[in-house]
Every structure is written in C-alpha cells, then in structure tokens.
Amino acid sequence: MQQGVFSEAVCGNRAAEIFGFDLGCEAKRKRVAPVTGERVCGASGLYIRLLFDDVGPLGREAFARIRLTGHSAVGKRTMQPEGWTMPYKNVVRRQKAFATGLQRFSSVEEMIGTLRPGHSVHCMHPEKLHEAARTFVEHFPGHSLYAIKSNPDPYVLETLHKAGINHFDVASLGEVRLIRTMFPRAHLAFMNPVKSREAIRAAYFEYGVRDFVADTADEIDKIVEETDRAQDLLIVVRIAMPKGSAACALTGKFGCTPDQAVELLKIASSVAKTGISFHVGSQTLSPSSYADAIRKGGEVIARAGVKPKVFDVGGGFPVKGLGMEILPLEAYFDIIRAEIAALKLPKSCEIWAEPGRALSGECSTLVVKVNLRKGDLLYINDGSFGNMFEIASMNWKNDCALYRLPRKNEETAAPSSKLAPFRFYGPTCDSVDYMAGPFLLPEDANEGDYIALEGMGAYMACSQSRFNGFFSDAKVEIVSTTRTTQLKVVK
Ligand SMILES: Cc1ncc(COP(=O)(O)O)c(C=O)c1O
C-alpha cells in the first residue's frame, strides 16, 4: 500500500466528520477506490491523509474528492506510479479548500464582549507572527529554521510560511509529516539528538529529510545504518552549553562536550557533510551567551580540522510578554554576525538558527475567566494541565490585564486602578495546577472577571492534556493591532 498525502483539505469546523472519499482518474475517467483516510493534526484545521492502493499505470492526473459533513473539498494531484519512493514529491499542489474559519474580532475586548466565553480562548495576532518572521528573514545572517515544537498549529505554520519561513527544525516523525503535508517543498532538519530507528528511516526514505543531528557516535551509526549508508547526508554535531543567561535552561539532556564533539565531527566527516549546533537555553536574556557559544563552536571546528557545511546557533531568542526586559533581536543578530565573521568559516558554510519561542511566542493573548477568589488566590478556568503549562513550570509572570463585563441587573463597577499581586489555581482538582506569578491585577479582581495574558503563543497550547475533563483549544483572530496593555471595562 502506498501512502499519499492528498492535500491540505482544511476545514475550520473541527467537529466535522469525514464520511466519504472518492478518488478518480481524470485522464481516463476511471475510478480507483481509496483504501482509507485519516485525519492528521487538527489544532486549528483538519488535514487529511489518504492511504490507497498502488495507483499503477492508471494515469498521471488524478483528483480526489473529500466530503466532510457540511463541506466538500476537491483537489487535483499528479501521480507518478513509478516514482513513489518519496511520496511528498508527488504532492504537486496544495489546495486550500477552506479558510481557517477563525472568528475575527478587532480587539480582545470586542471578543470578550461578544462571546462572553466560559472557557479560555487564544486570541491570535497574525501581525505578530508576520513581524517576527520578517525580522528573522530580513535580519538574521543565515537561514531561520522554525522549531515547530513551540507551536505546531497549522494557523501559525501557515502564517509564518506566508511571511517567508520555509526552513523547519523538526523533532519527531509527526512533525516531519505535518510539515511535508503542508509545505511539500520546505527544508526540514531533524534536530532531535535521540531518534528512533523507525523515525530516521521514514524521514529519509519517505519524506526526503537529509539533515540530522547527533551527540553520540551511536546515534551517528544509527543514522548511517537506517539510511542505508546514504551519500547525501548532513550530520550536525550538537555541543552542550552551560545555562548562561537563559530564563529556561536546556542543560543536561542533550549535547556533548567539546572534546567529544571534536571526535564526533571526525567520525561524521568520513560518512557525511558535517555541521555543529548548540542551544544556549530558551528565553536567553543576554546576546553574549551566543558569543561565548559561537567561540566554543569555532574552537571545536578548528581542532577537528573539518570544513563544516553548517554552523547552527540554535534557538533561545527571547520574547516580550513574559514579564522580563528584553533587548531587540537585532542586538542578538549583530553579535552573532560579528562572532561568526571572526571564525573565518568557509564561504560555503551556511549559518542556521532554530528559533521557536521568538517566532511564535507573541502571537497569542490567552483570555481566561475567574471562577472564584480566595484572598490573593484566583481560581481560573485554565491552568498547568491546560494552556498554562509553561507558566506553572517556569514560573513566568506574564503581562496581563483585566476585563470586566456588566453583570446581570447590576451596575458595572470599573476595576480598581490600584494593582495587587495575585496567584492562580487552575480548574482541576490537582494542587500542582498552580501558577505562583505573582500577576499584577486590579486589587478588586473577582469572580466573573476576564484576565488576558500576553506572550502565550509558545509551548502553551501544544502541551495541554485533557486531565480532569478540562480542555480548550478555542481560538479567534484579532485583526487590529489593539493590544491588552491597560485596564478596560467592556460596556
Ligand atoms: C533542538 C532545539 N532547537 C530549537 C529549540 C527552540 O528553542 P526556543 O524556543 O528557545 O527558540 C528547541 C527547544 O527546545 C530545541 O530543543
């Protein structure tokens, strides 16, 4: 059986059920029955992968009809029966069948006033995604690979891609598939230093991935074996870096010592093109952390005596909204540019970065509702098992604002202009569902008020569980540049 990704058949209504397929051969008007189909991903849209028998010699042009309850999508594709080793290449045209379907508002305030939501809502700011993408595309001195783990929502991917991001750092087969489904010609680098054999094999043979990271000789062996000793590999060696100025350290789990990296580069260069990478830690607050890491990387390359094809400075670039003072990204890029120039790398060496948070972090304002107040504790309708995992685990103190709606048969009192520190408990019965903050809000914050938290685009929505029956992936689009910077009363 061949697996073909049909196209992105996107349906804004996630409740839709797939109830039928039709796969036909346009040229000969002869039908081929598809075997089955499945939905993939689904954070904001509905993507469909069709599995069907070998198309054989039936023709090159075929079309498929996918019917969803209430909608249908038709897409054309070219089939090359003899060329199925890399199915993604057969997807010649993506067809956007439906718009993302997000409800649009001109401000967060308008959304709250109109929907009065009883569940949390991500208010997406497409202009923030666009701005972040353009900053990297125009000012980073090399390729920017979006680390999709930070937010794999198709809405986010599509917006970044439209703004010029066409390189992706993927860390699992699921991420490989998602990007190939959406952007068949994008560049993918598999940057998880420990991969399963199955994932390496499928990434190479089915999805055309050529670039892999490793931090041990065993992983290099796995890559070489599972790609059947391919001659077109790039193996990037990841060096461990100390915490430095990162608010969120990524030490311990991945990366080798500089001495080990020298040996690994020598091993890798006998079987592949090579590169080096590191990660200075997420939300890195000082550009000098990149300078230190780049110098270390340069020493490793010089000692190994290899000519790298890639020098990858990783992710770690910071965002606003998490309650920290940050420097503009250009300050980071200037230091990276200068330090890399000093290494005098071969002209053919590509410079890469793997930004996750810096691309997706500012794209969402999360609106939550207060269910109860006990002293300085606000019991809200989202939490650490939901869309606030990173706030709880990293103890972020996000910038926030309070919105108050008129209550039934009551005069609405404007929220106090005096601010006080608050802590949050999430909706589940588990005590770890707790966000210590403190979050600065009007001192009279109370039941029924809405709180809008900034900087909620990265590592939040994608880590939520369904624990205790709570789950919300509700999302709307805010189309103006109105931000939640001050207290407001919705009338
Ligand atoms: C290999 C790799 N690259 C890039 C990133 C993205 O980092 P950030 O979101 O801090 O930019 C991560 C985050 O965990 C990572 O593990």
The ligand as an ORCA input file, in Angstrom:
! r2SCAN-3c Opt
* xyz 0 1
  C      16.852     21.453     19.233
  C      16.032     22.649     19.559
  N      16.044     23.675     18.698
  C      15.308     24.785     18.915
  C      14.509     24.893     20.015
  C      13.685     26.136     20.182
  O      14.127     26.893     21.238
  P      13.474     28.316     21.548
  O      12.017     28.127     21.590
  O      14.052     28.721     22.839
  O      13.894     29.228     20.429
  C      14.482     23.861     20.971
  C      13.664     23.970     22.179
  O      13.552     23.103     22.999
  C      15.263     22.700     20.730
  O      15.260     21.660     21.582
*
